[in-house]
Amino acid sequence: MSPQAPNGKNGQMSKKLLVVDDQDSITKIVSKVGGQLGYEVRALNDPTKAFDEFEGFRPDVLVIDLVMPEVDGIDILHKILAMGTSARIIIMSGFGKSYLRLGQEVGVFHDHPGITTLAKPFRRAELIALLSNEGT
């Protein structure tokens, strides 16, 4: 597990959240909810930078869209999981459950059980449950 950084509130430790989605509106929503839940958040709309950001930031939770231009979430997922990460991963897609199942199968392939799904459009309560670790 990655080290946690103080969040400035009574010396408590905060978890790190990385959000990767080509839609700015989605990264803003997930970032806002994550921040409200006490996460230190970084968000990217450029999927080509996702792996380097993941490697440098070492988030506890990754929220990633599966369908993006240039580099899709499946490719990023393969690369991150090949590192042997223990991060919880929440995969998102608005293209149907088959894409989400494919993402989960990538997790099974890499023996990483911590992958959950979030279909777009999602409700705020669904996101809160997943980020609060209640939806796994």
Secondary structure in CASP SS format (residue, H / E / C, confidence):
PFRMAT SS
TARGET T0000
AUTHOR 0000-0000-0000
METHOD secondary structure of the structure
MODEL  1
M C 1.00
S C 1.00
P C 1.00
Q C 1.00
A E 1.00
P E 1.00
N C 1.00
G C 1.00
K C 1.00
N C 1.00
G C 1.00
Q C 1.00
M E 1.00
S E 1.00
K C 1.00
K E 1.00
L E 1.00
L E 1.00
V E 1.00
V E 1.00
D C 1.00
D C 1.00
Q C 1.00
D H 1.00
S H 1.00
I H 1.00
T H 1.00
K H 1.00
I H 1.00
V H 1.00
S H 1.00
K H 1.00
V H 1.00
G H 1.00
G H 1.00
Q H 1.00
L C 1.00
G C 1.00
Y C 1.00
E E 1.00
V E 1.00
R E 1.00
A E 1.00
L E 1.00
N C 1.00
D C 1.00
P H 1.00
T H 1.00
K H 1.00
A H 1.00
F H 1.00
D H 1.00
E H 1.00
F H 1.00
E H 1.00
G H 1.00
F H 1.00
R C 1.00
P C 1.00
D C 1.00
V E 1.00
L E 1.00
V E 1.00
I E 1.00
D E 1.00
L C 1.00
V C 1.00
M C 1.00
P C 1.00
E C 1.00
V C 1.00
D C 1.00
G H 1.00
I H 1.00
D H 1.00
I H 1.00
L H 1.00
H H 1.00
K H 1.00
I H 1.00
L H 1.00
A H 1.00
M C 1.00
G C 1.00
T C 1.00
S C 1.00
A C 1.00
R E 1.00
I E 1.00
I E 1.00
I E 1.00
M E 1.00
S E 1.00
G C 1.00
F C 1.00
G C 1.00
K H 1.00
S H 1.00
Y H 1.00
L H 1.00
R H 1.00
L H 1.00
G H 1.00
Q H 1.00
E H 1.00
V H 1.00
G H 1.00
V H 1.00
F H 1.00
H C 1.00
D C 1.00
H C 1.00
P C 1.00
G C 1.00
I E 1.00
T E 1.00
T E 1.00
L E 1.00
A E 1.00
K C 1.00
P C 1.00
F C 1.00
R C 1.00
R H 1.00
A H 1.00
E H 1.00
L H 1.00
I H 1.00
A H 1.00
L H 1.00
L H 1.00
S C 1.00
N C 1.00
E C 1.00
G C 1.00
T C 1.00
END
